[in-house]
């Protein structure tokens, strides 16, 4: 069974390439899911994959790309009925 998590990342995470960075890192780790900006200035992501890869992604998101300043990463476990395929960018919500 794949581990599933929803992340909400706050700080200076919009306008600094954070979503592109998440997509590239998720694909390298073999994760599926999606990432999007939120109206409140945070970035939200759903990640699905092997336990180790999800853990590595969460830790990477706490650092972010060089131009970002991550204040917090809230992680919430999920139990999706339908798992996403691949990794996508979603519109701002």
C-alpha positions, 0 to 999 in steps of 0.5 A: 500500500502506498503512503499518501499525504497532503502537505501545506507549505507556508512562507515565501513559497510562491514566485520562487519556483517552488511548484516546479521544484516540487514536481521535479523532485517528486518525479525523481523520487517516483511519487505521484500526486499534484501541487498547486498555489493557494490563494492564501500564499501557501503551496499545497501538494498531495504526494503518494508513494513508497514510505521512504520516498514520501518521507524524503519528499516531506523533508525536502519540502521543509528546505525547499528550493534556494529562493524559497523561505519555508516557515512550516510544512503541515502534513496530513495523512490521506486515504484516497480511494483513487490514486493519482497517476504521475505528478501534475500542476493544478490551478490555484485554489 
